Amino acid sequence: MSTESFAFTVMTTTLLGTPLVAGIASWGIPRLLPSSHHLMYRGLGGVLACVVSADIFGFSLWRYEANALALCVAYICFAVLAVSAFRLRPRLVGLSLGILLSLPLAAGALLGSIGVLIVAFILGDSVPLFVGTQTDGSKCYVTSFGNATTATGGYDVVVKHSLPVFSFLQVSTAQTRFVDPAFTPAGACSQFSSVKGS
């Protein structure tokens, strides 16, 4: 299975299945784990916070597929917490917060069904077109942008270094964008290196 097919299958399945999973989990956690359900909710919140923080600070896993799975796990964690918010007291607070937090789930379900073409376009611009290794051992990732939504697309180039001890983790150290380039994705890394070096 190609990277694009894997990502598309995982994302659409997650978007469509998460509301059901979240409903079952939010109902079952307090019943199956009556003494430690608060700990379970803290764990879900911790996983969500880790994935969001990693994205904000430029950290990622070593493979696209692993990052896609991590994003799906974070979305499921958010969904369980969102649906569980309906149980908060006072009841008005729980109802208001539950409805508010459930809006992204409704939007996700729409994207996974009637908006599936939008998901395909988003994933098409997120899957690397080219991955190259630089002379210093860093990895250069080239993705496309705007090809489905604008007249002039291009390439986003991101350079990532692996962490010394945790080699499965990478951190973004430099990035740039080439609008309507005259070169191939494979040439984008060398173009970026020459621009960065000048």
Secondary structure as GFF3:
##gff-version 3
##sequence-region A 1 198
A	DSSP	alpha_helix	3	32	.	.	.	ID=ss1
A	DSSP	alpha_helix	37	56	.	.	.	ID=ss2
A	DSSP	beta_strand	59	61	.	.	.	ID=ss3
A	DSSP	alpha_helix	64	84	.	.	.	ID=ss4
A	DSSP	three_ten_helix	85	87	.	.	.	ID=ss5
A	DSSP	alpha_helix	91	112	.	.	.	ID=ss6
A	DSSP	alpha_helix	116	124	.	.	.	ID=ss7
A	DSSP	beta_strand	130	133	.	.	.	ID=ss8
A	DSSP	beta_strand	139	145	.	.	.	ID=ss9
A	DSSP	beta_strand	154	162	.	.	.	ID=ss10
A	DSSP	beta_strand	169	179	.	.	.	ID=ss11
A	DSSP	alpha_helix	185	197	.	.	.	ID=ss12
###
